[in-house]
Amino acid sequence: VSNYPNPLGICILESNVRMRNPAMDSSEPGQLFDDTSTSAGPQGAGHSGLDKGPVAYTGQTVLSDPMSNLAMAYGSSLASQGKEMMDKNLDRFIPVSKLKYYFAVDTLYVGKKLGLLVFPYMHENWEVCYQQDTPVAPRFDVNAPDLYIPAMAFITYILVAGLALGTQNRFSPEFLGMQASSALVWLIIEVLAVLLSLYLVTVNTDLTTIDLVAFSGYKYVGMIVGVLAGLLFGKTGYYLALLWCCASIFVFMIRTLRLKILSEAAAEGMIVRGAKNQLRMYLTMAIAAAQPVFMYWLTFHLVR
């Protein structure tokens, strides 16, 4: 064929060249056009089999779905509503917002309050200060009740009780736990009894349950002093220190609660008269007299 310049041979040669074109030599002979959907241009033509665009952005596609955004918004709204409901129900039983007031103390207040609990005889003004019908924070008024001193005194009392038991070779975790549980149960019983008594006597007072817990918890300061005096000076020191602290807490409770329970008569400077006021006076004295009883009951077995 090459020796004879036949036009037919030229056509045959050209057809062979065309059949050897790489663009037409493919593993899929039935494909008429190149697949360029996975390549961005001429530079990505060689990576058409490796670039999987839709698979690489599956998570982004799900996040951009309107239904997913709606579900996320609905879930966050449910979580916020649940938090508000929990805070509202918790505040009904445990007023967390009010607890901040009872812990608003400083070092100067704690020192003055401890001195007032141990020696209340020289203190004259027992009224709680108010600012726009709201009692001021305890750090600004030594007469205001707080929960910091009762809480710390309760913990210190348990530690001192453990120390006293350890010096007598009677310490055990179970016995110390019973001591803490007993003190806590008696505190709850005392507060509930006072609330019931106020209800039966129909006393119109601004005393709250937290105020009663605070006033009932101040006796732990005298209990600590009595047990420490017993550890240092024996039973004689214990009885002398406890007697002083019992008298101090009695005077403190009388002068503090009379402005709360006998508020009507005390505000007008009147002498307490009548059957109703007599009951209020007896209730005030009973609450104050119960403090020395609990102080002795919870400490006498710690000193030998």
Solvent accessible surface area in square Angstrom, and as a share of the most:
residue,aa,sasa,rsa
1,V,136,0.78
2,S,111,0.72
3,N,128,0.65
4,Y,162,0.62
5,P,124,0.78
6,N,73,0.38
7,P,97,0.61
8,L,114,0.57
9,G,11,0.10
10,I,98,0.50
11,C,78,0.47
12,I,92,0.47
13,L,114,0.57
14,E,85,0.38
15,S,48,0.31
16,N,59,0.30
17,V,95,0.54
18,R,174,0.64
19,M,150,0.67
20,R,196,0.71
21,N,67,0.34
22,P,111,0.70
23,A,75,0.58
24,M,148,0.66
25,D,112,0.58
26,S,61,0.39
27,S,109,0.70
28,E,100,0.45
29,P,127,0.80
30,G,69,0.67
31,Q,78,0.35
32,L,154,0.77
33,F,166,0.69
34,D,117,0.61
35,D,92,0.48
36,T,94,0.55
37,S,96,0.62
38,T,50,0.29
39,S,26,0.17
40,A,114,0.88
41,G,30,0.28
42,P,130,0.82
43,Q,172,0.76
44,G,19,0.18
45,A,63,0.49
46,G,72,0.69
47,H,106,0.47
48,S,45,0.29
49,G,57,0.55
50,L,147,0.73
51,D,73,0.38
52,K,118,0.50
53,G,28,0.27
54,P,116,0.73
55,V,113,0.65
56,A,78,0.60
57,Y,134,0.51
58,T,74,0.43
59,G,46,0.44
60,Q,119,0.53
61,T,87,0.51
62,V,83,0.47
63,L,118,0.58
64,S,73,0.47
65,D,57,0.29
66,P,101,0.64
67,M,135,0.60
68,S,29,0.19
69,N,76,0.39
70,L,113,0.56
71,A,65,0.50
72,M,126,0.56
73,A,58,0.45
74,Y,139,0.53
75,G,35,0.34
76,S,69,0.45
77,S,44,0.28
78,L,90,0.45
79,A,69,0.53
80,S,57,0.36
81,Q,107,0.47
82,G,39,0.37
83,K,127,0.54
84,E,114,0.51
85,M,124,0.55
86,M,120,0.54
87,D,62,0.32
88,K,141,0.60
89,N,63,0.32
90,L,79,0.39
91,D,66,0.34
92,R,174,0.63
93,F,156,0.65
94,I,87,0.44
95,P,31,0.19
96,V,67,0.39
97,S,76,0.49
98,K,124,0.52
99,L,48,0.24
100,K,150,0.64
101,Y,52,0.20
102,Y,17,0.07
103,F,93,0.39
104,A,21,0.16
105,V,32,0.18
106,D,60,0.31
107,T,122,0.71
108,L,122,0.61
109,Y,5,0.02
110,V,30,0.17
111,G,46,0.44
112,K,112,0.47
113,K,1,0.00
114,L,66,0.33
115,G,40,0.38
116,L,12,0.06
117,L,8,0.04
118,V,52,0.30
119,F,98,0.41
120,P,0,0.00
121,Y,73,0.28
122,M,150,0.67
123,H,51,0.23
124,E,159,0.71
125,N,93,0.48
126,W,15,0.05
127,E,108,0.48
128,V,26,0.15
129,C,64,0.38
130,Y,116,0.44
131,Q,122,0.54
132,Q,170,0.75
133,D,138,0.72
134,T,81,0.47
135,P,48,0.30
136,V,27,0.15
137,A,20,0.16
138,P,0,0.00
139,R,106,0.39
140,F,144,0.60
141,D,11,0.06
142,V,33,0.19
143,N,13,0.07
144,A,0,0.00
145,P,9,0.06
146,D,0,0.00
147,L,21,0.10
148,Y,81,0.31
149,I,7,0.03
150,P,8,0.05
151,A,38,0.29
152,M,85,0.38
153,A,7,0.06
154,F,42,0.17
155,I,92,0.46
156,T,55,0.32
157,Y,1,0.00
158,I,23,0.12
159,L,117,0.58
160,V,12,0.07
161,A,0,0.00
162,G,10,0.10
163,L,101,0.50
164,A,0,0.00
165,L,0,0.00
166,G,35,0.33
167,T,87,0.51
168,Q,46,0.20
169,N,144,0.74
170,R,62,0.23
171,F,103,0.43
172,S,36,0.23
173,P,100,0.63
174,E,125,0.56
175,F,72,0.30
176,L,37,0.18
177,G,37,0.35
178,M,133,0.60
179,Q,10,0.05
180,A,27,0.21
181,S,62,0.40
182,S,43,0.28
183,A,0,0.00
184,L,86,0.43
185,V,77,0.44
186,W,87,0.30
187,L,22,0.11
188,I,87,0.44
189,I,83,0.42
190,E,10,0.04
191,V,8,0.05
192,L,108,0.54
193,A,51,0.40
194,V,12,0.07
195,L,61,0.30
196,L,105,0.52
197,S,31,0.20
198,L,15,0.08
199,Y,167,0.63
200,L,124,0.62
201,V,25,0.15
202,T,84,0.49
203,V,17,0.10
204,N,111,0.57
205,T,40,0.23
206,D,84,0.43
207,L,21,0.10
208,T,62,0.36
209,T,67,0.39
210,I,26,0.13
211,D,12,0.06
212,L,6,0.03
213,V,49,0.28
214,A,0,0.00
215,F,3,0.01
216,S,5,0.03
217,G,1,0.01
218,Y,1,0.00
219,K,3,0.01
220,Y,2,0.01
221,V,15,0.09
222,G,8,0.08
223,M,0,0.00
224,I,21,0.11
225,V,57,0.33
226,G,0,0.00
227,V,0,0.00
228,L,72,0.36
229,A,14,0.11
230,G,6,0.06
231,L,56,0.28
232,L,136,0.67
233,F,147,0.61
234,G,29,0.28
235,K,104,0.44
236,T,96,0.56
237,G,11,0.11
238,Y,2,0.01
239,Y,104,0.40
240,L,117,0.58
241,A,20,0.16
242,L,8,0.04
243,L,126,0.63
244,W,119,0.42
245,C,6,0.04
246,C,16,0.09
247,A,45,0.35
248,S,0,0.00
249,I,6,0.03
250,F,68,0.28
251,V,31,0.18
252,F,3,0.01
253,M,1,0.00
254,I,40,0.20
255,R,72,0.26
256,T,11,0.06
257,L,1,0.00
258,R,94,0.34
259,L,40,0.20
260,K,24,0.10
261,I,0,0.00
262,L,16,0.08
263,S,36,0.23
264,E,90,0.40
265,A,8,0.06
266,A,37,0.29
267,A,91,0.70
268,E,122,0.55
269,G,67,0.65
270,M,114,0.51
271,I,123,0.62
272,V,35,0.20
273,R,166,0.61
274,G,47,0.45
275,A,82,0.63
276,K,102,0.43
277,N,37,0.19
278,Q,61,0.27
279,L,95,0.47
280,R,7,0.03
281,M,61,0.27
282,Y,124,0.47
283,L,20,0.10
284,T,4,0.02
285,M,89,0.40
286,A,58,0.45
287,I,11,0.06
288,A,0,0.00
289,A,48,0.37
290,A,31,0.24
291,Q,0,0.00
292,P,30,0.19
293,V,100,0.57
294,F,28,0.12
295,M,1,0.00
296,Y,96,0.36
297,W,134,0.47
298,L,4,0.02
299,T,0,0.00
300,F,84,0.35
301,H,47,0.21
302,L,0,0.00
303,V,5,0.03
304,R,183,0.67
